[in-house]
Amino acid sequence: MAKLLFKFLAVSILLGEVGAARAAAEGVQLDFDGARLEKIGLFDWFSSGDQTAATVTPADVADPIILVVGLDLSSSNPLIAPNSDLRAKAAKWVQEMIAGTADQLLPPLPVGSMILVRTFGDADPTHQGLLEFEKLKSIIIVDRNTRPIAAKRIGEIIANVPQSMAKSGIKPQGATYVVGFLADVAREVKEADDKYHRELQKNIFRREFKFRTKVVLLSDGIECSPSFDFENAKSTKLPDPYERFHQCEELSIYGLAAGGPGCGNAPIRDRVVRFNRVYRAWDQWAKDAGCSRFSGKD
């Protein structure tokens, strides 16, 4: 019973109370783990015969994307500071990655794309998972209708992270296991592809396709773990990837090198030197992890 109630609440968040209530009344198992995919709005549109030139957009026919959004809860990340001006910009950036921009210079996520929203910081799993993020913990599969709703909801959560951390009883963390987190999500991306690809291909797209992967970190990118400490390391080479990403188009870090001391050590004072050092390290790491490109925004 509790599991069914959680599924109903998860649907309510992104699809609206009316749609969720109707789904519950019809006895439909509507969740974001892919069960009954024909009920999330994709199947009805694809099978309606209404795909005319006026209704079909590039985002309706492009191969779907698995988008990973990772939020760094470590103390060095300026995005979690109460007075941060970066957080609102980061929230807007993620929203536009999901819903696209009005001028269409940035297209929306293609229909059938999946969004994974996660947090990271130290190695203690009990320090992760904001209450608002827990409601979105399942994989979100987007269609034309849920895409803007998902973008708005995720953007709101990012914009209000300090309040969410306080409500969840989570304090800023003293370590940043970025490489370890990326290994975890690389495995999760592969599992999502294995789990949903066949059903989407058979029941929704009815054609061959490949999931593409994009990883977005809202972080200063300062790895601070037993395996590496940017502030004291003589080398700028990060630890080798523990897992390679599946069909990874891009790894992006918003807030790159904008934070304070990574492990309580004196940070590199020169902003340009600091940014270039961190950028080079992640650019090489992204290539080693199987990503076609890396972008860093400070």
C-alpha positions in Angstrom: 0.0 0.0 0.0 2.8 2.4 0.9 4.6 1.6 -2.4 1.4 2.4 -4.4 0.9 5.7 -2.4 4.5 6.7 -3.2 4.0 6.0 -6.9 0.8 8.1 -6.8 2.7 11.0 -5.1 5.5 10.8 -7.6 3.1 11.0 -10.5 1.3 14.0 -8.8 4.5 16.0 -8.7 5.2 15.9 -12.4 1.9 15.1 -14.1 -0.5 17.1 -11.9 -3.0 16.1 -9.4 -5.9 15.6 -11.9 -3.9 13.2 -14.2 -2.6 11.2 -11.2 -6.1 10.9 -9.7 -7.5 9.7 -13.0 -4.7 7.2 -13.4 -5.4 5.9 -9.9 -9.1 5.7 -10.6 -8.4 3.7 -13.8 -6.1 1.3 -11.8 -3.2 2.3 -14.0 0.3 1.7 -12.6 1.8 5.0 -13.6 5.4 5.5 -12.4 8.7 6.7 -13.6 10.4 3.3 -13.7 8.9 2.6 -17.1 6.0 0.3 -16.1 3.1 0.7 -18.6 5.1 3.1 -20.8 2.1 3.4 -23.1 0.3 5.3 -20.3 2.9 8.2 -19.9 1.6 10.0 -23.0 4.1 8.8 -25.5 2.2 5.9 -26.9 -1.0 7.9 -27.5 0.8 10.5 -29.5 2.9 8.2 -31.5 -0.1 5.9 -32.4 -2.6 8.8 -33.1 -1.6 9.2 -36.7 -1.3 13.0 -36.1 2.4 13.3 -36.8 2.0 15.9 -39.5 4.7 18.4 -40.5 3.0 21.0 -38.3 3.0 18.8 -35.2 6.3 16.9 -35.4 9.4 18.7 -34.1 13.0 17.6 -34.1 12.7 16.7 -30.4 9.9 14.3 -31.3 12.0 12.2 -33.7 15.6 12.6 -32.3 17.1 9.7 -30.4 16.4 10.1 -26.7 18.9 11.3 -24.1 19.7 10.1 -20.6 20.3 13.3 -18.7 22.1 13.0 -15.3 21.8 16.0 -13.1 24.2 15.8 -10.1 24.2 18.4 -7.3 27.3 18.7 -5.1 26.4 19.2 -1.4 30.0 19.7 -0.2 31.0 22.8 1.7 33.3 24.0 -1.1 30.5 24.2 -3.6 29.4 27.9 -3.9 26.0 26.9 -5.3 24.7 25.7 -1.9 25.7 28.9 -0.1 22.5 30.8 1.1 23.6 34.1 -0.7 24.9 32.4 -3.9 24.0 34.2 -7.1 25.2 31.2 -9.1 22.3 29.0 -8.0 19.5 30.8 -9.8 21.7 30.8 -13.0 22.4 27.1 -12.6 18.7 26.3 -12.1 17.7 28.3 -15.2 20.5 26.5 -17.2 19.2 23.0 -16.2 15.6 24.0 -16.9 16.6 25.1 -20.4 18.5 21.9 -21.0 15.3 20.0 -20.3 12.6 22.3 -21.8 14.7 24.1 -24.4 14.8 27.9 -25.0 12.1 30.0 -26.6 14.5 31.0 -29.4 15.0 27.3 -30.1 18.8 27.8 -30.0 18.8 25.1 -27.3 16.4 22.3 -28.2 14.4 20.5 -25.6 15.1 16.9 -24.5 13.8 14.6 -27.1 10.6 12.6 -26.4 11.4 9.4 -24.5 14.4 10.9 -22.8 15.2 10.1 -19.2 16.3 12.3 -16.3 18.2 11.1 -13.3 18.5 13.7 -10.4 21.1 12.8 -7.8 23.2 14.4 -5.0 26.8 13.8 -4.0 29.4 14.9 -1.6 31.1 12.7 0.9 31.0 8.9 0.9 28.2 8.5 3.5 25.0 7.6 1.7 22.9 8.9 4.6 24.2 12.3 3.8 22.6 12.2 0.3 19.1 12.4 -1.0 17.2 15.7 -0.3 13.6 15.1 0.5 12.5 16.9 -2.7 15.0 14.8 -4.7 13.8 11.6 -3.1 10.4 12.3 -4.6 12.2 12.4 -8.0 14.5 9.5 -7.2 13.0 7.2 -9.8 14.0 7.8 -13.4 11.8 10.4 -15.0 10.8 9.6 -18.6 9.6 12.8 -20.5 7.1 13.4 -23.2 5.8 16.6 -24.7 3.5 17.2 -21.7 5.8 16.2 -18.8 8.9 17.8 -20.2 8.1 21.5 -19.2 6.7 20.3 -15.8 9.8 18.3 -15.0 12.0 21.2 -16.1 10.1 23.7 -13.8 10.0 21.3 -10.8 13.7 20.4 -11.0 14.7 24.0 -11.5 12.7 25.0 -8.4 14.5 22.4 -6.3 17.9 23.5 -7.4 17.0 27.2 -6.8 16.0 26.3 -3.2 18.8 23.9 -2.2 19.8 25.6 1.1 16.2 25.4 2.3 15.9 21.8 1.1 19.1 20.8 2.9 17.8 22.4 6.2 14.5 20.6 5.8 16.2 17.3 5.1 18.6 17.7 8.1 21.7 17.6 5.7 24.7 19.8 6.4 27.4 20.8 3.9 29.9 18.0 3.6 33.6 18.1 4.1 34.6 15.9 1.2 33.8 15.7 -2.5 33.8 12.3 -4.1 33.1 13.4 -7.7 34.9 10.5 -9.4 33.2 7.9 -7.2 29.8 9.5 -7.8 30.3 9.5 -11.6 31.2 5.8 -11.4 27.9 5.1 -9.7 25.8 7.1 -12.2 27.7 5.5 -15.1 26.5 2.1 -13.9 23.0 3.5 -13.3 22.9 4.9 -16.9 23.8 1.5 -18.3 21.2 -0.2 -16.1 18.6 2.2 -17.3 19.5 1.6 -20.9 19.3 -2.2 -20.4 16.0 -1.9 -18.6 14.1 0.5 -20.8 15.6 0.4 -24.3 13.8 -2.6 -25.6 10.4 -1.5 -24.3 10.7 2.0 -25.7 12.0 0.7 -29.0 9.2 -1.9 -29.4 6.2 0.1 -28.0 7.0 3.7 -28.5 9.6 4.5 -31.2 9.1 1.3 -33.2 12.5 1.8 -34.8 16.1 1.3 -33.9 17.7 4.0 -31.8 20.5 4.5 -29.3 20.3 6.4 -26.0 22.7 9.2 -25.8 24.1 10.4 -22.4 24.7 13.9 -21.0 26.0 14.5 -17.5 25.5 17.8 -15.8 27.2 18.5 -12.4 26.3 21.6 -10.4 29.7 21.7 -8.6 33.0 23.5 -8.3 34.5 20.2 -9.6 37.1 20.2 -6.9 37.7 16.5 -6.2 38.5 16.1 -2.5 38.7 12.4 -1.5 41.4 10.0 -0.2 42.3 9.3 -3.8 42.9 12.9 -4.9 43.0 16.5 -3.5 43.2 19.2 -6.1 44.7 21.8 -3.7 47.8 19.6 -2.8 48.2 17.4 -5.8 51.3 17.8 -7.8 49.7 16.3 -10.8 46.5 17.6 -12.4 45.5 14.1 -13.6 42.4 12.8 -11.8 42.0 9.2 -10.8 41.2 7.0 -13.8 37.4 6.5 -14.3 36.1 3.4 -12.5 33.4 3.1 -15.1 33.0 4.4 -18.7 29.8 6.2 -19.7 27.5 4.7 -22.3 27.3 6.8 -25.5 28.3 9.9 -23.6 28.0 13.1 -25.6 29.1 15.6 -22.9 30.1 16.1 -19.3 29.4 19.6 -18.1 30.2 21.2 -14.8 28.5 24.4 -13.8 30.4 26.4 -11.2 33.8 24.9 -12.2 36.6 26.0 -9.9 34.4 28.7 -8.3 34.5 27.2 -4.8 36.6 27.5 -1.7 39.2 25.1 -0.2 38.5 21.6 -1.1 39.7 19.8 2.0 40.4 22.7 4.3 43.7 23.5 2.6 44.7 26.9 1.2 43.1 27.2 -2.3 45.0 28.3 -5.3 44.4 32.1 -5.2 44.8 33.0 -8.9 41.3 32.4 -10.3 42.5 31.9 -13.9 45.2 29.4 -12.9 42.7 27.6 -10.7 40.1 27.4 -13.4 42.6 26.3 -16.1 44.0 23.6 -13.9 40.6 22.1 -13.0 39.4 22.4 -16.5 42.3 20.5 -18.0 41.9 17.8 -15.4 38.2 17.2 -16.2 38.6 17.6 -19.9 41.1 14.7 -19.9 39.0 12.7 -17.5 35.9 13.1 -19.6 37.7 11.7 -22.7 39.0 8.7 -20.6 35.4 8.1 -19.4 34.1 7.9 -22.9 32.5 11.4 -23.2 32.9 13.1 -26.6 33.4 16.5 -25.0 33.7 18.4 -21.8 32.4 21.9 -20.9 33.0 23.9 -17.8 31.2 27.1 -16.7 32.4 29.3 -13.8 
